[in-house]
Amino acid sequence: MIGFMVKQISITRTQLHLLALLSVALFPYGWLANHSPLFGLLVDLLLRTELAHTIGHFTLFALLGATLLLVFPRLRQQPHLFLALILLCGMAQETLQLLTFKHHFVTWAEAYDLVIDVMGASAAFIYWRKLPR
């Protein structure tokens, strides 16, 4: 008989927050808006203008960046790695959007969103660096 050893995995509340935030950041809302009229109405209401869309990206990635820095404090001393992770998350988000509902090649709009994502995360990084130790 073959036995399996199962290692108990312990996840902290902060790590759960990071997983939840990654799920929120990566979920293709446009796809859901196309398939749910009620959700589509909510998205149109909240993200009606380009400014609202930009603020949404900035805020989401500022929260994601702050949570990353909280979960992985060593990233506070490694800005290049931090920004690479944020850029990877932003690229994953844009790729999921392109594959699930936008159905076109990369345009300047996606590049703009990535710049805003990095700016939001950078604001969180600068905030964390300025906090008293």
C-alpha positions as CSV (number, residue, x, y, z in Angstrom):
1,M,0.0,0.0,0.0
2,I,1.3,3.4,-0.9
3,G,0.9,6.1,1.7
4,F,0.8,9.8,1.1
5,M,2.1,12.3,3.5
6,V,0.0,15.4,3.5
7,K,1.6,18.5,4.9
8,Q,-0.8,20.9,6.6
9,I,-0.6,24.3,4.9
10,S,-1.0,27.3,7.1
11,I,-2.2,30.5,5.5
12,T,-2.3,33.7,7.4
13,R,-5.1,36.3,7.2
14,T,-2.8,38.7,5.3
15,Q,-1.9,36.0,2.8
16,L,-5.6,35.4,2.3
17,H,-6.1,39.1,1.7
18,L,-3.4,39.0,-1.0
19,L,-5.0,36.0,-2.7
20,A,-8.4,37.8,-2.6
21,L,-6.9,41.0,-4.0
22,L,-5.0,39.1,-6.8
23,S,-8.3,37.4,-7.7
24,V,-10.1,40.8,-7.8
25,A,-7.2,42.3,-9.9
26,L,-7.0,39.5,-12.4
27,F,-10.7,38.8,-12.9
28,P,-11.9,39.9,-16.4
29,Y,-14.8,42.2,-15.4
30,G,-15.6,43.1,-19.0
31,W,-16.3,39.4,-19.8
32,L,-18.7,39.2,-16.9
33,A,-20.3,42.5,-17.9
34,N,-20.9,41.0,-21.4
35,H,-22.6,38.0,-19.9
36,S,-24.6,39.6,-17.1
37,P,-26.7,42.6,-18.0
38,L,-27.1,43.7,-14.3
39,F,-23.3,43.5,-13.8
40,G,-22.8,45.3,-17.1
41,L,-25.0,48.1,-15.8
42,L,-22.9,48.3,-12.6
43,V,-19.6,48.4,-14.5
44,D,-21.0,51.2,-16.8
45,L,-22.1,53.2,-13.8
46,L,-18.8,52.9,-12.0
47,L,-16.4,53.1,-14.9
48,R,-18.3,55.3,-17.2
49,T,-15.5,57.7,-17.9
50,E,-11.8,57.2,-18.7
51,L,-10.9,59.1,-15.5
52,A,-13.0,56.6,-13.5
53,H,-11.3,53.7,-15.3
54,T,-7.8,55.2,-14.6
55,I,-8.7,55.8,-10.9
56,G,-9.9,52.2,-10.6
57,H,-6.6,50.8,-12.0
58,F,-4.5,53.1,-9.8
59,T,-6.4,52.3,-6.7
60,L,-6.5,48.5,-7.3
61,F,-2.8,48.3,-7.9
62,A,-2.0,50.6,-5.0
63,L,-3.9,48.2,-2.8
64,L,-2.3,45.2,-4.4
65,G,1.2,46.8,-4.0
66,A,0.5,47.7,-0.3
67,T,-0.7,44.1,0.4
68,L,2.4,42.6,-1.3
69,L,4.6,44.8,0.8
70,L,2.7,43.7,3.9
71,V,2.8,40.0,3.1
72,F,6.5,40.1,1.9
73,P,8.3,42.8,3.9
74,R,11.6,42.0,2.2
75,L,10.2,43.5,-1.0
76,R,10.4,46.9,0.7
77,Q,14.2,46.7,0.2
78,Q,13.9,45.4,-3.4
79,P,12.1,47.9,-5.6
80,H,13.1,46.3,-8.8
81,L,11.6,42.9,-7.8
82,F,8.5,44.6,-6.4
83,L,7.9,46.5,-9.7
84,A,8.6,43.4,-11.7
85,L,5.9,41.5,-9.8
86,I,3.5,44.4,-10.2
87,L,4.2,44.5,-13.9
88,L,3.7,40.8,-14.2
89,C,0.3,41.1,-12.4
90,G,-0.7,44.0,-14.7
91,M,0.4,42.1,-17.8
92,A,-1.6,39.0,-16.6
93,Q,-4.6,41.2,-16.1
94,E,-4.4,42.8,-19.5
95,T,-3.8,39.4,-21.2
96,L,-6.8,37.9,-19.5
97,Q,-8.9,40.8,-20.7
98,L,-7.6,40.5,-24.3
99,L,-8.3,36.7,-24.3
100,T,-11.7,36.7,-22.6
101,F,-13.6,39.7,-24.0
102,K,-11.6,42.3,-25.9
103,H,-10.5,40.0,-28.7
104,H,-7.9,42.3,-30.3
105,F,-4.2,42.7,-30.2
106,V,-2.4,44.9,-27.7
107,T,-3.0,48.6,-28.2
108,W,-1.8,51.8,-26.5
109,A,-4.8,51.5,-24.1
110,E,-3.4,48.4,-22.6
111,A,0.1,50.0,-22.3
112,Y,-1.6,53.0,-20.6
113,D,-3.3,50.7,-18.1
114,L,0.0,49.1,-17.3
115,V,1.6,52.5,-16.7
116,I,-1.2,53.4,-14.3
117,D,-0.9,50.1,-12.6
118,V,2.8,50.6,-12.0
119,M,2.1,54.2,-10.8
120,G,-0.5,53.0,-8.2
121,A,1.9,50.3,-6.9
122,S,4.8,52.8,-6.9
123,A,2.7,55.2,-4.7
124,A,2.2,52.3,-2.3
125,F,5.9,51.5,-2.3
126,I,6.9,55.2,-1.7
127,Y,4.3,55.4,1.2
128,W,5.7,52.2,2.8
129,R,9.3,53.5,2.5
130,K,8.3,56.8,4.2
131,L,6.7,55.1,7.2
132,P,8.6,55.4,10.4
133,R,10.4,52.2,11.4
